[in-house]
Amino acid sequence: MEDGSKFVYLNDFGGEWAYDPKKPFAEGGKAQSWGKTIGGKEEWVWGGDVARGVNLGGWLVTEPFICPGLYEKYLNNSNGVEIKDEWTLSLAMGSKLAQEMEEHYKTFITERDFAEIAAAGLNWVRIPIGFWAIETMNDEPFLEGVSWKYFLKAIQWGRKYGIRIYLDLHALPGSQNGWNHSGKSGSVNFMNGVMGIANAQRTLTYLRILTQFVSQDQYKDVVGIVGIVNEILWDTIGKDSVQSFYFAAHAAIRGSTGTGAGAGPYIAIHEGFQGVWVSIACYSFLSGADRVVLDQHPVLSWNRLYFHSTWAIATNQSQKVFGVTVGGEFSTAITDCGLWYVLNGIGSTPSNPDCSVWDDWKSYNASTIDGLKQVTLATMDALQNFFFWTWKIGDSTVLGTSSSPLWHYRLGLQQGWIPKDPREAAGHCAAVLSSSQIFDGVYPSTATGGVGAIVWFDDGGANLTQAGAGTIDPAQATSHAFPPSTLSPSFSGTQISLLPTYTPTGTIKTLHAPTFTAAPSADVGDGWNNDADSGLAFVPVKGCQYPDAWNAVTAPLPTSTCTG
């Protein structure tokens, strides 16, 4: 390993690790014998290859229910902070923030986890990351920049063990859903409220920075997908605003990378918990867009009226009509049991009347384990290309054990409700359904970078301009302009022009590359793949006063536009 220590790599699926310290970007490993080598001659092919993955939740964006020990340590803090999320945890840590958070990054996920993930028959990881990996502004208390250092390690480990990465921008400025995993729980200030547009503009800059980095030759064979937003709260933000941002994000990214196979990563958009059936229609405005992935999160414990057959058929239809469709998050959980369950957070009480049965995983009998395994297999097969949430749940220092076992892939693998070989799931739905409208592996051409792909780029103002030929109706640029013509909760008409905005006149940051002591002269890139993308960063207008970007839903609307 990097520190010189050794361990025996056991992989029953013929996986191979490969790493030369003197050639850090050479051909890497292969997760399983049937897979594709990272950096090899055979590239990943959607529709042919199957993504079987896990999330590395709670690592670079912490969550109370995933790393309870980290939060329990500061519940009674000397700073008098009520802890709910990473924002308040950071405040509670105070002067110990850098030390405590980096220790968490360093120990919660390590190289050995990547080896175990490959040995579990998995070939992808989805890694949530917060915008503070790039920068923070004003009074944002997050530890700035350090998580990026560990994401770079993940790229290195992914190459070594043949694990590809879906980079998920999990936490956006202002919060896209008001839940604790967005960095700060409370109100939604992304594409919503007085600072909604400004926060979205800032996000567009961050998406360009991330995409430019991972599009470099040194990293693009590992990082295959960039997710522009995790679990956007559709019902609060509204369809028009969600579509407007998605259109603008696609424009910003493809204006930076260009179009067609190999020109930057695939772009993942979340379906806002509307379900794939609704999403196929709602995102039809992106038909012809270059390599867009639809990401669904059908969590069984939240959607008890849904059946796996519905998920399977909807996924197959989406693959045929829309393009690459993945299940970015799911679990084995069939209740809302567990310490500080997911979104409910610290101090919450599950609705289930008897969680002791489900929390005490050591007492599960063979029948219970088999039943839970059937849930896992059915979901894996229904979603086809999947990412379980999550690889690891840390132990509670109070309980002395894993507090949410059915969200814990590694534990389920050891105990039996997660299959030893995830390929076992293939055909599970067909075995119980008379028809699941099987997907034949053929996507719309543009979905995988083929003929007809199109790019729209922002000219620095509110106009989106077409560059190149494609199949998207040009009228979509007008009907999905950014900013949108209305904004929740109640802005429209001339009010839109009065909303505070940032200006694209700032110096754009580039993310730093890794250093290799055994290969000091290795070309690690300069963080920016396409020099032709010379657009500047969205920054506050000098001389203008802005309301709190995280608490401006009901802030007074300015009576005039500030020009600074």
N, C-alpha and C positions, 0 to 999 in steps of 0.2 A: 504494500500500500504506500501512499504518499509519504507517510512518516517512517517507512522502512520496516514496519512490522509485517507479519505474514499470517495468513490463515489458509486453510484448505478449502478450495472452492468445489462444492458438490452440486452437480447439476445432472439429474437423471434424464434430462431431455436432450443431451448432447450439445449443450451450450458451450461456447468457448469464449474465454476472455482474451483480449489482446491489447497490449499497451507497451510502447517503447518510450521511456522517459526522454530519450534524445530526439524522438520524432513524435511529438505529442498530437499531431494531426494526421498521423498515418492511419491506415485501415484499422478499424477497431474490431470488436468482438461480434459474436452472433448469439442472441439470447437462447435460441433453441436450434436444433439441427435443421428444422424445416423453415427457419426464418431467413432474413436478409442481413448480411453483414453490414455494419455501419461503415460507410465510406467505401463499400465494395463496388464491384461492377454492376451488381443487380440493385436497382433502386426499389423503394417501396411503391407498390401499386395498389391504390384504392380500388376495391371491387374484386381484387385477387387476393391480396393479403388482408388479414383480419387483425384489428387492434384489440388486444386483450390487455387491459391496463388497470392500474390503481392510481389514486390520487395520493400525493404527499401532503395531505391536509395538515394544518396546525404547525407546519415547519417554518416557512418564511412569512406566513400570515397566521398568527396564533389564534386559537379559539379555546374558550374555557373548557368545553366538553372533550376536546382532543388532548390538550395538555393541562389537565386540572392541577397537577403538582406545581406548575409554574405560577398559576393564579392563586392557589391556596397559600403559597408562601407570603403573598402580599395582601391577603384579605383584610388583615388587621395591620394597616401600615401607619407609619408615623406621620405621613403627609395628610392623613384624614380624607383620603380619596375613596369613594365608593366604586369598587371595581366592577365593570360590566363588559369590557372589551379591551383591545390592545391600546386604544387611546388612553383609557383610565389606568390600565396596567403600567403604561409608560410613565404616567404622572406619578403613580405610586412608587415606582422604582427610583425616581429621582436621580440622584448622582450615580446610582448603581445601574442605570439603564444600559449603558454600553457593555458593561461586564456581564450582566445577567442575560441580556438578549443574545449576545454572541455565544455565550456558553450553551444556550438553548439551540442555536443554529448548529453549533459544532457537534452536539451530542444526540439531538433528537432523530436526525437522519444522517447516516454515515455511508461510506462506501460499501460496507457489508450489507446494508439494506438493499442496495442495487444488485449485489450478487444474489441475495435471497429472492428478490423479485424475479430475476431471470430464472432462477432455479424453481420458482413456483409456476413456471410455464407462461409467464407474462412478458410482454414485449414493449409496452409503452408506460410512461408515467405522465400524469397531469400535475403540474406544479403550480399551485396558487402563489402569486406574488403581489405585493402591494406597491402602489405608486411611489412610496417612500424608498424603494430600492434605487430610485433616480434622484429625487429631491423632496424636500418639505418646504412649506411656505408659512410665513407668519408664526402663529403659535402652535402649529401642528407638532405634537410631542414625540412622534415616532422616531426611532433610530434611523437616521438617514444613511443610505448607501451601503450598509454592511451586508444586508441580505443578498445583494448582488454578488458579492464575493462567494457566497455559498451556492448561488445558482450556477456560477461558473464551474464550481466543483461538480455540480450535478451533470453538467454537459460533459465534463471529463469522464465521470463515472459511467454515464450513459454510453459514451463511445466505447469504453473499455468492455462493458458487458453486453453491448448490443441492444440497449434500451433507448427507444426514441422518446422525445419530449414534446408534450403539448404545454406551451407556456400560457398560463391563464392569468390575465390581469384581474385579480380577484377583488381588489379594493380600489375604488376610484375616488377622486377628490369630491368632497361633499356627501358621499355615500349614495350608491345607486339603489339601495333597498332599505336602509335604516336598520339592518341587522348587524349583530356583533362581528360577523366575519367580513364586513366591509371596512373594518377599522374602527368605526364608531357607530354605536347603536343610537337610534333616535329618529330624526327626521330625514327625509330624502331630499337632497339638495343638488342632485344631478339631473339635468333636464327637467327640473321641477323647482318652482319658487324663484325668487328674485336673483339668486346666484346660479340658477340652473344652467344657463348658457355659458357663463364664464367657466364653470367647472368642467363642462363638456369640452370647451376649447382647450383648456389645459390638458385634458385627457388625450385629445387628438395629437398634441405635441408628444406626449409620452408614448403613444402607440407608434409614432414615427421613429422615435429613438430606439425602442425595443426592437422593432422590425428591422431597422437598418443594421443593428448589431447582429441579429441571428441570421440575416441574409448573407453575411460574409461567408466565403468559401470554407473557412475554418470551422464554422458552426452549423451551417444549413443542413448538413446531412444528419445531424442529431435532432435539431429543433424543427419539427415539421409543421407545427400548427401554432398560431398565436390567437388566443381568445381575447376579443376586444372588451368584454364585460361579463362578469359572472352574475347570474341571477338578477337581472334587471327587473325592477318591480313594475311590470307592465300596467297593472291595475291602477297604480298611483300616477305614473308618468304619462300613460296614454299611448295608443297605437301610433298616432301621427308623430309624436316626439321620438318614440323608439325608432320608428322607421327613418326619420330624419337623421338621427345620430348614426344609425347603421350605414346609411348611404354615405354620410360624410366620412365615417371611419374607413369604409372601403375605398373611398376616393383618396383619402390621405395616405393609406398604405400602398395602394396600387399606383398612385402617382409617384410614390417613392421607389417601389420595386420594379415597376413595369408589369407586364402581363404575360401569361403563358406558363407552361410547365417549367419549373425550375426558377422562375422569377419571384423570389421571396416565398415565404411560407403560405400555407392555407390559412384562411381567416375564419375563425369560429364565431358564430353569433348565438346567443342564448334565446330560447323560445319563450322566455318570460313566464313560464308555468302555464302557458295557454294550451299546451298539448300540441303534438305534431300535426294533427288534423287541421287545427286552426292556423298553425304556423305556415303550412304549405300555401294557404291562400294569402295570409298576411305578408309573407315575404316573397310573393310572386313578382314584386317590383324589382327584385334582385335577379330575376331570370336572365341568364346571359352574363351575370357577373363572374369574375374570374376566381375560381377555386374558393368558394364559400362553403363552410361546414355548418350544418344545423345541429346544435347541441341541446339535447333534452335531458331533464333531471327528474324522471318519474319515480319519486320516492314512495314506496309502497305504504309506509306508515302514515303518509299524508293523503294518499289517494286510494283509500280502501275500496272505493266503488269501482275502481279500474281493474281490469283483468290483464294478465300477461298477453292474452290473445289480442286484445286491443292494441297493446304496445307493439306487438310483432307485426300486425297488419299495417299499422300506421307507419312504422319504421320502414317497412318494405315499400310502401307507396311513396314515402318521402324520398327514398333513395332513387326511385324511378323518375320522379317528377322534379324534385328540387336538386338533389345531389348527395354528396357524402353526408351521412347522418350518424351521429354518435350519441351514446349515453354517457355524458360527462360525469354524472354522479348517480349512484344508486347504492343500496345497501341490502343487507338481509333483514333489517329491522322491520317488524310487523306491528310494533307499538311505539309509543313515544317515551318509553322507559329509558333509564340511564341518567347518570349524574349530569345536571345542567343541560338537559337534552337539546342539542343542536341550536335552534334559533331561540328557544325559550330562555336560555342563559342562566347565569348564576342566581341561585335562590328560587328557581322555578320548581313547580310541582307537576309531575306528569299527570295526564288525565286518566291513564290506565289505573284501575282500582287495586291491582296487585302486581306491582313491578318486581317484587322480591323473586317471583318465579323466573323472570327474564333476566334480571341483573345477576343472579347467582348462577353463572355459567358452569361452575364446577359441579353443579347438581343436575345438569341436563342428562336425561337418559337417552338411550339409543333411538327411541321413537322420536323424541323431540329433535335430536340432532339430524335425523334423516328427514324430518319434515322441513326443517330450516334449510337443509341442503337442496331440497326440491324447489324452495323459493329462490335460492341463489341460482340454480341451474336454469330455471324458467326465465328469470330476469336477464341473465347473460345471453341466452339464446334469442330472446325477444329483441334486445337492443343491438345484438350482433357485434358492433364495434363499441366496446364498453370500457369504463373507468370506474372501478369500485371506489366508494368513499367510506373509509380511507385505509391506507396501508397499516397505520399504527395508531392506537389510542394509548396515550401514556397512563401510567398508574396514578390513581389518586393517593396522596400521602395520608389521607384520612381513612379511606377504605382499604388501602393496601393492595389494591388489585385494579384491573382494567374496569373502568366505570361504565362503558357502553360497548359490551362485547359484540353486539350484532352489527356494529359499524367498524369492526376491527378485523381486517382481512387476515393479517398475520396470525392472530389468535384463532380465527375460524379455520384457517388452514391446518393449524396444529391440532384442533379439537374435532374437526370433521364436518362442520357445516359449510365449509368452503371446499370445493373439489381439489384434489391434489393435481389434477390435470384439467385446466379450464376448457379444453377441447371436448370434454365430456358433455358440455352443454349443447353442442351442435346437434340439432334435430330434436331437441327436447320438446319444443312447441309443436312441431309437426307430428310428433308421436301422440299428442293429445288433441290436436285440432284436425278437423277434416280438411281444412285449407287455411294456409297462412299467407297466401299470395306471395310466394317465394320471389325474392329479388334475384335477378339473373346476373348481377354484377356489372351491368351496363348503365353508366350514369349519363346524363346530358353532357354533351361534349365540353362545354365551358366549365362544368363542375370540376374537371380534372385538368384544366389548362389547355383545352383543345381549341379548335377553330371557333371563332365567334366571341372569344373573351374580349371584354371591354374594360376600360378604366376611365374613371372620372376624377378630375383633380380640382382642388379648391384654388382659385386664382389669387387668394389672399383676402378676398372679400366674402360676400355671401353667394357668389356665383360658382356653380359647378360647370366645368367645361369638358366637353367630350374630347378624348384623345385616342384616335384609332378607330377601327371599324369593329362593330359588334352587333349584338342582337337586342340590347336593352333599348326600349323605346325612349328616344330623346326627351319625350315629355316627362319622363320620370325625374329628370333633373330639376324641373320646375315644381312638380307636385311633391317632391321630397327635398326641397331646398333646406339648407341649414344656415341660420336658425329657422325653425318652423314658423308657420303663420300664427299658430296658437301655442300656448304653453300652460301646462297645469301649474297651480290650481285654477286660474281664471284669467290669464293674460291673452289679449288678442288685439288686432288692429294696431293703432299707433302706440299702444302700451309695449309692444314687442321692441320697438326702437328705443324705448326708455330703459330697458333692462340693462344692468351693468354688463359690460363685455371686456375681454382682454384684447390686446393688440398684437398682431404677428410681427413684432419688431425686435424681439429679444434674441440674445445669443443662444443658440441651441446647444445643449449639452450632449456629450457623447459618453457612452458607458465604457468603463475601463476594461481592458482585456486581462486574462490571467498571466501570471509570470511563471516560468519554468526554470528552476535552478539548474537542472541537468541539460537544458537547451536554451541558454540565455539569448541566443541569436534567432530563435524561432520567430517566424512571422506570425504574430498574433492578431494582426489587423489593427486598424485605428478606430474601430467602433462605428464606422460609417461606410456602408457598402457602395452607395451610389452618389458620387460627387455632383451629379446633375441635379440632385434634389437639394436645392440651395435655400429652400424656404426657411424662414426664421421661426422662433418659438413664440407661442402666445404668452404674453406677460401682462401684468397690470399696467394700465395707463398711468404714467408718471403724473402725479398731482391730483389724481382722482381718489376719492374715498370710497371704499367698498364695505358693505355689511359683512358680518361673519359668514364665511363661505360654507360653514357647516350648520348654520342655524338661521337661514334667511327665507324660509318658506313664507312667513307672514311679515317679513320686513317691509317697511314702506317703499313703494315704488318711487324712484326718483321722478321729479317733475320736469327735469330737462336732462339732455344727454351731456355727460361730462367729457370734455375733449382734452383736459389736462394741460 
